[in-house]
Amino acid sequence: MKTLTLNIPDNLDIDNNEFIISAASKMYEQGKLSLGQAAQLAGLTKRAFAELLGKYNVSIFNAPATDLSSDIANA
């Protein structure tokens, strides 16, 4: 796993945990991390992370519509 060090300006009103959760939410939304990976990055359980996604306007259902069509065809 990579380690990243960031210098966040003092005037940015955000704590470390909130920043990490925000970044994990964005990477989940973009499909770069699975729900489990994003939750692990945020230091939360999958359930707790999934419940926080709404705060960041991220849907837990982030699969593309094309996946739904193939899922139905393969059911």
DSSP file (Angstrom, degrees, kcal/mol; ACC not computed):
  #  RESIDUE AA STRUCTURE BP1 BP2  ACC     N-H-->O    O-->H-N    N-H-->O    O-->H-N    TCO  KAPPA ALPHA  PHI   PSI    X-CA   Y-CA   Z-CA
    1    1 A M              0   0    0      0, 0.0     2,-0.2     0, 0.0     0, 0.0   0.000 360.0 360.0 360.0 141.2    0.0    0.0    0.0
    2    2 A K        -     0   0    0      1,-0.0     2,-0.4     2,-0.0     0, 0.0  -0.492 360.0-141.3 -80.9 151.9    1.3    3.5   -0.8
    3    3 A T        -     0   0    0     -2,-0.2     2,-0.4     2,-0.0    -1,-0.0  -0.960  16.1-167.0-114.4 134.5    1.7    6.2    1.8
    4    4 A L        -     0   0    0     -2,-0.4     2,-0.5     2,-0.0    -2,-0.0  -0.977   6.5-161.6-125.1 132.0    0.8    9.8    1.0
    5    5 A T        -     0   0    0     -2,-0.4     2,-0.4     2,-0.0    -2,-0.0  -0.963  13.3-172.6-114.0 127.0    1.7   12.8    3.0
    6    6 A L        -     0   0    0     -2,-0.5     2,-0.7     2,-0.0    -2,-0.0  -0.926  21.5-144.7-120.3 142.9   -0.3   16.0    2.4
    7    7 A N        -     0   0    0     -2,-0.4    -2,-0.0     3,-0.0     3,-0.0  -0.919  23.5-166.9-102.7 108.0    0.2   19.5    3.6
    8    8 A I        -     0   0    0     -2,-0.7    -2,-0.0     1,-0.1     6,-0.0  -0.828  27.5-108.4 -98.8 129.3   -3.3   20.9    4.1
    9    9 A P    >   -     0   0    0      0, 0.0     3,-1.6     0, 0.0    -1,-0.1  -0.230  20.9-127.5 -56.7 142.9   -3.6   24.7    4.7
   10   10 A D  T 3  S+     0   0    0      1,-0.3     4,-0.1     3,-0.1    -2,-0.0   0.792 107.4  60.9 -61.8 -29.1   -4.5   25.7    8.2
   11   11 A N  T 3  S+     0   0    0      2,-0.1     2,-0.8     0, 0.0    -1,-0.3   0.559  78.6  99.8 -79.9  -5.6   -7.3   27.9    6.9
   12   12 A L  S <  S-     0   0    0     -3,-1.6     2,-2.1     1,-0.1    -4,-0.0  -0.726  73.6-142.2 -80.1 114.9   -9.1   24.8    5.3
   13   13 A D        +     0   0    0     -2,-0.8     2,-0.3     2,-0.0    -1,-0.1  -0.480  61.9 105.7 -82.7  73.4  -11.7   23.9    7.9
   14   14 A I        -     0   0    0     -2,-2.1     2,-0.1    -4,-0.1    -2,-0.1  -0.982  59.3-136.7-150.2 136.2  -11.5   20.1    7.6
   15   15 A D     >  -     0   0    0     -2,-0.3     4,-2.2     1,-0.1     5,-0.2  -0.467  33.5-102.0 -90.4 169.7  -10.0   17.5    9.9
   16   16 A N  H  > S+     0   0    0      1,-0.2     4,-2.4     2,-0.2     5,-0.2   0.898 119.4  49.0 -57.5 -46.2   -7.9   14.6    8.8
   17   17 A N  H  > S+     0   0    0      1,-0.2     4,-2.7     2,-0.2    -1,-0.2   0.910 110.6  50.1 -63.6 -42.5  -10.6   12.0    9.0
   18   18 A E  H  > S+     0   0    0      1,-0.2     4,-2.3     2,-0.2    -1,-0.2   0.896 111.0  50.1 -63.4 -39.2  -13.1   14.1    7.1
   19   19 A F  H  X S+     0   0    0     -4,-2.2     4,-2.4     2,-0.2    -2,-0.2   0.923 111.8  47.6 -64.0 -44.4  -10.5   14.7    4.3
   20   20 A I  H  X S+     0   0    0     -4,-2.4     4,-2.7     2,-0.2    -2,-0.2   0.913 112.7  48.3 -64.4 -43.6   -9.8   11.0    4.1
   21   21 A I  H  X S+     0   0    0     -4,-2.7     4,-2.6     2,-0.2    -1,-0.2   0.902 111.3  51.1 -64.1 -40.7  -13.5   10.0    4.0
   22   22 A S  H  X S+     0   0    0     -4,-2.3     4,-2.1    -5,-0.2    -2,-0.2   0.922 112.4  45.7 -61.4 -44.7  -14.1   12.7    1.3
   23   23 A A  H  X S+     0   0    0     -4,-2.4     4,-2.3     2,-0.2    -2,-0.2   0.912 113.1  49.6 -65.8 -42.6  -11.2   11.3   -0.8
   24   24 A A  H  X S+     0   0    0     -4,-2.7     4,-2.2     1,-0.2    -2,-0.2   0.896 110.2  51.7 -63.6 -40.0  -12.3    7.7   -0.3
   25   25 A S  H  X S+     0   0    0     -4,-2.6     4,-2.7     2,-0.2    -1,-0.2   0.910 110.2  48.4 -62.1 -43.1  -15.9    8.7   -1.3
   26   26 A K  H  X S+     0   0    0     -4,-2.1     4,-2.0     2,-0.2    -2,-0.2   0.909 111.6  48.6 -65.9 -42.3  -14.7   10.3   -4.5
   27   27 A M  H  <>S+     0   0    0     -4,-2.3     5,-2.4     2,-0.2     6,-1.2   0.863 112.4  49.4 -67.2 -34.3  -12.5    7.4   -5.5
   28   28 A Y  H ><5S+     0   0    0     -4,-2.2     3,-1.3     4,-0.2    -2,-0.2   0.929 109.9  51.3 -65.6 -45.3  -15.5    5.0   -4.8
   29   29 A E  H 3<5S+     0   0    0     -4,-2.7    -2,-0.2     1,-0.3    -1,-0.2   0.867 110.0  49.5 -59.3 -37.9  -17.8    7.2   -6.9
   30   30 A Q  T 3<5S-     0   0    0     -4,-2.0    -1,-0.3    -5,-0.2    -2,-0.2   0.503 115.5-116.4 -81.2  -4.6  -15.2    7.1   -9.8
   31   31 A G  T < 5S+     0   0    0     -3,-1.3    -3,-0.2    -4,-0.3    -2,-0.1   0.637  83.5 119.7  79.7  13.9  -15.0    3.4   -9.6
   32   32 A K  S   <S+     0   0    0     -5,-2.4     2,-0.4    -6,-0.2    -4,-0.2   0.730  76.9  33.3 -82.6 -22.7  -11.3    3.4   -8.6
   33   33 A L  S    S-     0   0    0     -6,-1.2    -2,-0.2    -9,-0.1    -1,-0.1  -0.974  80.7-126.1-130.1 146.0  -12.0    1.7   -5.3
   34   34 A S     >  -     0   0    0     -2,-0.4     4,-2.7     1,-0.1     5,-0.2  -0.329  39.2 -99.9 -76.1 171.2  -14.6   -0.9   -4.3
   35   35 A L  H  > S+     0   0    0      1,-0.2     4,-2.5     2,-0.2     5,-0.2   0.923 125.5  48.4 -59.3 -44.2  -16.9   -0.3   -1.3
   36   36 A G  H  > S+     0   0    0      2,-0.2     4,-2.4     1,-0.2    -1,-0.2   0.903 112.1  47.9 -64.0 -42.5  -14.7   -2.4    0.9
   37   37 A Q  H  > S+     0   0    0      2,-0.2     4,-2.5     1,-0.2    -2,-0.2   0.917 113.3  47.7 -65.3 -43.0  -11.5   -0.7   -0.3
   38   38 A A  H  X S+     0   0    0     -4,-2.7     4,-2.2     2,-0.2    -2,-0.2   0.905 112.0  50.0 -65.1 -41.4  -12.9    2.7    0.2
   39   39 A A  H  X>S+     0   0    0     -4,-2.5     5,-2.9    -5,-0.2     4,-0.7   0.912 110.8  49.6 -62.6 -42.4  -14.2    1.8    3.7
   40   40 A Q  H ><5S+     0   0    0     -4,-2.4     3,-0.8     1,-0.2    -2,-0.2   0.918 109.9  50.7 -62.8 -43.6  -10.8    0.4    4.6
   41   41 A L  H 3<5S+     0   0    0     -4,-2.5    -1,-0.2     1,-0.3    -2,-0.2   0.893 112.1  47.6 -59.6 -40.2   -9.1    3.6    3.4
   42   42 A A  H 3<5S-     0   0    0     -4,-2.2    -1,-0.3    -5,-0.2    -2,-0.2   0.574 113.7-119.8 -78.2  -9.5  -11.5    5.6    5.5
   43   43 A G  T <<5S+     0   0    0     -3,-0.8     2,-0.3    -4,-0.7    -3,-0.2   0.811  74.6 116.0  75.1  29.2  -11.0    3.4    8.5
   44   44 A L  S   <S-     0   0    0     -5,-2.9    -1,-0.3    -6,-0.2    -2,-0.1  -0.799  71.2-100.2-124.8 164.5  -14.6    2.4    8.7
   45   45 A T     >  -     0   0    0     -2,-0.3     4,-2.6     1,-0.1     5,-0.2  -0.422  41.4-109.0 -73.3 162.1  -16.7   -0.7    8.3
   46   46 A K  H  > S+     0   0    0      1,-0.2     4,-2.8     2,-0.2     5,-0.2   0.917 120.4  50.9 -59.4 -41.8  -18.4   -1.1    4.9
   47   47 A R  H  > S+     0   0    0      2,-0.2     4,-2.2     1,-0.2    -1,-0.2   0.938 111.2  46.4 -62.1 -47.3  -21.8   -0.4    6.5
   48   48 A A  H  > S+     0   0    0      1,-0.2     4,-1.3     2,-0.2    -1,-0.2   0.903 114.7  47.7 -63.4 -40.8  -20.6    2.8    8.2
   49   49 A F  H  X S+     0   0    0     -4,-2.6     4,-1.1     1,-0.2     3,-0.4   0.927 110.1  52.0 -66.0 -43.7  -18.9    4.0    5.0
   50   50 A A  H  < S+     0   0    0     -4,-2.8     4,-0.5     1,-0.2     3,-0.5   0.881 108.1  52.3 -59.8 -38.4  -22.0    3.2    2.9
   51   51 A E  H  < S+     0   0    0     -4,-2.2     3,-0.4     1,-0.2     4,-0.3   0.805 108.5  51.3 -68.6 -28.3  -24.2    5.2    5.3
   52   52 A L  H >X S+     0   0    0     -4,-1.3     3,-1.1    -3,-0.4     4,-0.8   0.666  87.1  83.7 -81.3 -17.1  -21.8    8.2    5.0
   53   53 A L  G ><>S+     0   0    0     -4,-1.1     5,-2.3    -3,-0.5     3,-1.0   0.856  83.6  59.9 -57.3 -36.4  -21.9    8.2    1.2
   54   54 A G  G >45S+     0   0    0     -4,-0.5     3,-1.7    -3,-0.4    -1,-0.3   0.843  96.1  61.2 -60.6 -34.1  -25.1   10.3    1.1
   55   55 A K  G <45S+     0   0    0     -3,-1.1    -1,-0.3    -4,-0.3    -2,-0.2   0.804 109.4  42.4 -61.7 -28.4  -23.4   13.1    3.0
   56   56 A Y  G <<5S-     0   0    0     -3,-1.0    -1,-0.3    -4,-0.8    -2,-0.2   0.182 117.7-112.9-103.1  15.0  -21.0   13.4    0.1
   57   57 A N  T < 5S+     0   0    0     -3,-1.7     2,-0.5     1,-0.2    -3,-0.2   0.865  70.8 140.6  54.9  41.5  -23.8   13.0   -2.5
   58   58 A V      < -     0   0    0     -5,-2.3     2,-0.3    -6,-0.1    -1,-0.2  -0.961  48.2-134.5-115.6 127.8  -22.4    9.6   -3.7
   59   59 A S        -     0   0    0     -2,-0.5     3,-0.0     1,-0.1    -9,-0.0  -0.578   6.9-140.6 -79.1 141.1  -24.8    6.8   -4.6
   60   60 A I  S    S+     0   0    0     -2,-0.3     2,-1.2     1,-0.2    -1,-0.1   0.753  97.3  69.9 -69.6 -22.4  -24.0    3.4   -3.2
   61   61 A F        +     0   0    0      1,-0.2    -1,-0.2     2,-0.0    -2,-0.1  -0.736  58.5 149.4 -96.3  86.6  -25.1    2.1   -6.5
   62   62 A N        +     0   0    0     -2,-1.2    -1,-0.2    -4,-0.1    -2,-0.1   0.220  23.9 122.4-108.2  15.4  -22.3    3.3   -8.8
   63   63 A A        -     0   0    0      1,-0.1     5,-0.1    -3,-0.1    -2,-0.0  -0.539  69.1-105.6 -75.6 143.1  -22.3    0.6  -11.4
   64   64 A P    >>  -     0   0    0      0, 0.0     3,-1.2     0, 0.0     4,-1.0  -0.289  25.6-114.0 -66.1 154.8  -22.8    1.8  -15.0
   65   65 A A  H 3> S+     0   0    0      1,-0.3     4,-1.7     2,-0.2     3,-0.2   0.808 114.8  65.0 -59.6 -30.9  -26.2    1.2  -16.7
   66   66 A T  H 3> S+     0   0    0      1,-0.2     4,-1.9     2,-0.2    -1,-0.3   0.845  97.5  55.5 -63.2 -32.3  -24.5   -1.2  -19.1
   67   67 A D  H <> S+     0   0    0     -3,-1.2     4,-2.5     2,-0.2    -1,-0.2   0.875 103.7  54.5 -65.9 -36.7  -23.6   -3.5  -16.3
   68   68 A L  H  X S+     0   0    0     -4,-1.0     4,-2.4    -3,-0.2    -2,-0.2   0.920 107.0  50.5 -62.6 -44.3  -27.3   -3.7  -15.3
   69   69 A S  H  X S+     0   0    0     -4,-1.7     4,-2.2     1,-0.2    -1,-0.2   0.915 113.3  44.7 -60.4 -44.5  -28.2   -4.8  -18.9
   70   70 A S  H  X S+     0   0    0     -4,-1.9     4,-1.9     2,-0.2    -1,-0.2   0.864 111.0  54.5 -70.6 -34.3  -25.6   -7.5  -18.9
   71   71 A D  H  < S+     0   0    0     -4,-2.5     4,-0.4     2,-0.2    -2,-0.2   0.918 110.3  46.2 -62.2 -43.5  -26.6   -8.6  -15.4
   72   72 A I  H >< S+     0   0    0     -4,-2.4     3,-1.0     1,-0.2    -2,-0.2   0.910 111.8  51.2 -65.7 -42.2  -30.2   -9.0  -16.5
   73   73 A A  H 3< S+     0   0    0     -4,-2.2    -1,-0.2     1,-0.2    -2,-0.2   0.834 113.4  45.5 -63.8 -32.5  -29.2  -10.9  -19.6
   74   74 A N  T 3<        0   0    0     -4,-1.9    -1,-0.2     1,-0.2    -2,-0.2   0.430 360.0 360.0 -92.1   1.0  -27.1  -13.3  -17.6
   75   75 A A    <         0   0    0     -3,-1.0    -1,-0.2    -4,-0.4    -2,-0.1   0.491 360.0 360.0 -74.1 360.0  -29.7  -13.8  -14.8
